[in-house]
């Protein structure tokens, strides 16, 4: 059996230089050759304008982030390459899930802190609240300026992905149209990943508005998933053996 990928657990600052970047992620899927070593890709990407007219320095920054978000999950990257055209409604959610996998701070922010605020009845968030949260999870690690930058960039990523509305404070806590296909992608992707939590209770699904209480109902809507609950025991019926097989059938990918 192939070795399972793992979610990132080491805290880092990459989101200070690259946020969700859905269009750049899309360009990466369409252009990258995973057989080319990562250190050889920047000149190719710059010369061939993978990311448009961005500077060589910016291309290097983007590639450093794309490699961490997608390369550890080769089956997912292969699927995304074969998709050809990813629907605009689905693209930000896929990028959001891979940003969560690669960034433990963003994962906690989007999959713990924002759902907790919703559950406590708050309807908005602003940069000051987000910055104080950043400071609380890593006391005295960063300056106030850096914590504010973290807050700004995570809020921007959350807006782009659909977790929040409005690019100005206060920002409304409102999930906007999470596609059932995004939930299916998350579930089949998580089958290949070692992550903290359980299938029915984890920051990836919580960020999509699905907690353990809503899990059974949500499963009835997800393509390629069957669900049964008998005597308090929940069983998920995986109707496809792999993420690639699920995507080929449910996302219009040619075999």
DRENMIKE-817303 format. One record per residue (C-alpha): x, y, z; residue in three letters; residue number from 1. Coordinates in steps of 0.5 Angstrom, whole numbers, plus 2048, in hexadecimal, padded with zeros to 3 digits. Last residue first. Layout:
REM DRENMIKE-817303
R   px   py   pz   aa    i
R    X    Y    Z  ala  NUM
...
REM end
This chain:
REM DRENMIKE-817303
R   px   py   pz   aa    i
R  7EC  811  7DC  unk  255
R  7E9  818  7DA  unk  254
R  7E7  81C  7E0  unk  253
R  7E0  81E  7E0  unk  252
R  7E0  820  7E8  unk  251
R  7DC  81A  7EA  unk  250
R  7DE  814  7E7  unk  249
R  7E6  816  7E6  unk  248
R  7E6  819  7EC  unk  247
R  7E4  813  7F0  unk  246
R  7E9  80F  7EC  unk  245
R  7EE  814  7EE  unk  244
R  7EC  814  7F5  unk  243
R  7ED  80D  7F6  unk  242
R  7E8  806  7F7  unk  241
R  7E2  809  7F4  unk  240
R  7DB  808  7F8  unk  239
R  7DE  809  7FF  unk  238
R  7D8  807  804  unk  237
R  7D9  80B  80A  unk  236
R  7D7  807  810  unk  235
R  7D4  80B  817  unk  234
R  7D3  806  81D  unk  233
R  7CE  809  822  unk  232
R  7C9  803  821  unk  231
R  7CA  803  819  unk  230
R  7CC  80A  816  unk  229
R  7CD  809  80E  unk  228
R  7D0  80D  809  unk  227
R  7D1  80D  801  unk  226
R  7D6  811  7FE  unk  225
R  7D8  812  7F7  unk  224
R  7D4  819  7F6  unk  223
R  7D3  81C  7FD  unk  222
R  7CC  81E  7FF  unk  221
R  7CB  818  804  unk  220
R  7D1  819  807  unk  219
R  7CF  820  809  unk  218
R  7CA  81E  80D  unk  217
R  7CE  819  811  unk  216
R  7D4  81E  812  unk  215
R  7CF  823  815  unk  214
R  7D0  822  81C  unk  213
R  7D8  820  81B  unk  212
R  7D9  827  818  unk  211
R  7D8  829  811  unk  210
R  7D8  830  80F  unk  209
R  7DE  830  80A  unk  208
R  7E3  832  80F  unk  207
R  7E0  82C  813  unk  206
R  7E1  827  80E  unk  205
R  7E9  829  80E  unk  204
R  7EA  82A  815  unk  203
R  7E8  823  817  unk  202
R  7E2  820  81A  unk  201
R  7DE  81A  815  unk  200
R  7E5  818  812  unk  199
R  7E8  818  819  unk  198
R  7ED  81D  81C  unk  197
R  7F4  81E  81A  unk  196
R  7F6  81C  813  unk  195
R  7FA  817  810  unk  194
R  7F8  818  808  unk  193
R  7F5  813  803  unk  192
R  7EE  812  805  unk  191
R  7EE  81A  807  unk  190
R  7EE  81B  7FF  unk  189
R  7E8  817  7FE  unk  188
R  7E5  81B  804  unk  187
R  7E7  822  801  unk  186
R  7E5  820  7FA  unk  185
R  7DE  81E  7FC  unk  184
R  7DD  824  800  unk  183
R  7E0  829  7FA  unk  182
R  7DB  825  7F6  unk  181
R  7D5  826  7FA  unk  180
R  7D7  82E  7F9  unk  179
R  7D7  833  7FE  unk  178
R  7D3  838  7FC  unk  177
R  7D5  83E  801  unk  176
R  7D7  83D  808  unk  175
R  7D6  843  80C  unk  174
R  7D9  847  811  unk  173
R  7D9  84E  80F  unk  172
R  7DF  852  80F  unk  171
R  7DF  858  813  unk  170
R  7E4  85A  810  unk  169
R  7E5  85B  809  unk  168
R  7E6  855  804  unk  167
R  7DF  853  804  unk  166
R  7DC  84C  805  unk  165
R  7DF  847  809  unk  164
R  7E0  83F  808  unk  163
R  7E0  840  800  unk  162
R  7E7  83E  7FE  unk  161
R  7E9  845  7FD  unk  160
R  7E6  848  803  unk  159
R  7EA  843  807  unk  158
R  7F0  844  804  unk  157
R  7EF  84B  805  unk  156
R  7EE  84A  80C  unk  155
R  7F4  846  80D  unk  154
R  7F8  84B  809  unk  153
R  7F6  851  80E  unk  152
R  7F7  84D  814  unk  151
R  7FE  84A  813  unk  150
R  7FF  852  811  unk  149
R  7FC  854  818  unk  148
R  801  84F  81B  unk  147
R  807  851  817  unk  146
R  806  858  81A  unk  145
R  804  856  821  unk  144
R  80B  853  821  unk  143
R  80B  84B  820  unk  142
R  80D  845  825  unk  141
R  80A  849  82B  unk  140
R  805  844  82C  unk  139
R  803  83F  827  unk  138
R  7FC  83D  827  unk  137
R  7FA  844  82B  unk  136
R  7FE  848  826  unk  135
R  7FA  846  820  unk  134
R  7F3  846  824  unk  133
R  7F5  84E  825  unk  132
R  7F6  84F  81E  unk  131
R  7F0  84C  81C  unk  130
R  7EC  850  821  unk  129
R  7F0  856  81E  unk  128
R  7EF  855  817  unk  127
R  7E7  854  817  unk  126
R  7E2  84F  818  unk  125
R  7DA  84F  818  unk  124
R  7D4  84B  819  unk  123
R  7D6  848  820  unk  122
R  7D1  843  823  unk  121
R  7D6  83F  827  unk  120
R  7D5  839  822  unk  119
R  7D7  83E  81C  unk  118
R  7DD  841  820  unk  117
R  7DF  839  821  unk  116
R  7DE  838  81A  unk  115
R  7E3  83E  819  unk  114
R  7E8  83B  81E  unk  113
R  7E9  834  81D  unk  112
R  7E9  832  815  unk  111
R  7EB  839  812  unk  110
R  7EF  83B  817  unk  109
R  7F2  835  819  unk  108
R  7F3  833  812  unk  107
R  7F6  83A  811  unk  106
R  7FB  839  816  unk  105
R  7FD  831  814  unk  104
R  7FF  833  80D  unk  103
R  800  82E  808  unk  102
R  7F9  82A  809  unk  101
R  7F5  830  80A  unk  100
R  7F8  833  804  unk   99
R  7F6  82D  800  unk   98
R  7EF  82D  802  unk   97
R  7EE  835  801  unk   96
R  7F1  833  7FA  unk   95
R  7EC  82E  7F8  unk   94
R  7E6  833  7FB  unk   93
R  7E9  839  7F7  unk   92
R  7E8  834  7F0  unk   91
R  7E1  831  7F1  unk   90
R  7DD  837  7EF  unk   89
R  7E2  839  7EA  unk   88
R  7E1  832  7E7  unk   87
R  7E8  82F  7E6  unk   86
R  7EA  82E  7DE  unk   85
R  7EF  829  7DC  unk   84
R  7ED  824  7E2  unk   83
R  7F3  820  7E0  unk   82
R  7F8  825  7E4  unk   81
R  7F3  825  7EA  unk   80
R  7F3  81D  7EA  unk   79
R  7FA  81D  7EA  unk   78
R  7FB  822  7EF  unk   77
R  7F6  81E  7F4  unk   76
R  7FA  817  7F3  unk   75
R  800  81B  7F4  unk   74
R  7FF  81E  7FB  unk   73
R  805  820  7FD  unk   72
R  806  824  7F7  unk   71
R  800  828  7F8  unk   70
R  800  82E  7FD  unk   69
R  808  82D  7FF  unk   68
R  80A  82E  7F7  unk   67
R  805  833  7F6  unk   66
R  808  837  7FC  unk   65
R  80F  837  7F9  unk   64
R  80C  838  7F2  unk   63
R  809  83E  7F4  unk   62
R  80F  841  7F7  unk   61
R  813  83F  7F1  unk   60
R  80F  843  7ED  unk   59
R  80F  849  7F1  unk   58
R  816  849  7F0  unk   57
R  816  848  7E9  unk   56
R  811  84E  7E8  unk   55
R  80A  84D  7E6  unk   54
R  808  84D  7DF  unk   53
R  803  847  7DF  unk   52
R  803  842  7E4  unk   51
R  806  83C  7DF  unk   50
R  80A  841  7DB  unk   49
R  80E  83C  7D7  unk   48
R  814  83F  7D9  unk   47
R  812  841  7E1  unk   46
R  80F  83A  7E2  unk   45
R  815  836  7DE  unk   44
R  81A  83A  7E2  unk   43
R  817  839  7E9  unk   42
R  816  831  7E8  unk   41
R  81D  82F  7E8  unk   40
R  81D  82F  7F0  unk   39
R  816  82B  7F0  unk   38
R  819  825  7EC  unk   37
R  815  824  7E6  unk   36
R  811  81D  7E6  unk   35
R  80B  821  7E9  unk   34
R  80B  825  7E2  unk   33
R  807  82B  7E4  unk   32
R  803  82F  7DF  unk   31
R  7FB  82E  7E0  unk   30
R  7FC  82D  7E8  unk   29
R  800  833  7E9  unk   28
R  7FC  838  7E5  unk   27
R  7F6  836  7E9  unk   26
R  7FA  837  7EF  unk   25
R  7FC  83E  7ED  unk   24
R  7F4  83F  7EB  unk   23
R  7F3  83D  7F2  unk   22
R  7F8  841  7F6  unk   21
R  7F5  83F  7FD  unk   20
R  7FB  844  800  unk   19
R  802  844  7FE  unk   18
R  807  848  802  unk   17
R  805  849  809  unk   16
R  802  842  808  unk   15
R  809  83F  808  unk   14
R  80A  840  80F  unk   13
R  80B  839  812  unk   12
R  808  835  818  unk   11
R  80A  82E  817  unk   10
R  804  829  817  unk    9
R  803  828  80F  unk    8
R  7FE  823  80D  unk    7
R  801  81C  80C  unk    6
R  801  818  806  unk    5
R  800  810  806  unk    4
R  805  80B  804  unk    3
R  803  807  7FE  unk    2
R  800  800  800  unk    1
REM end
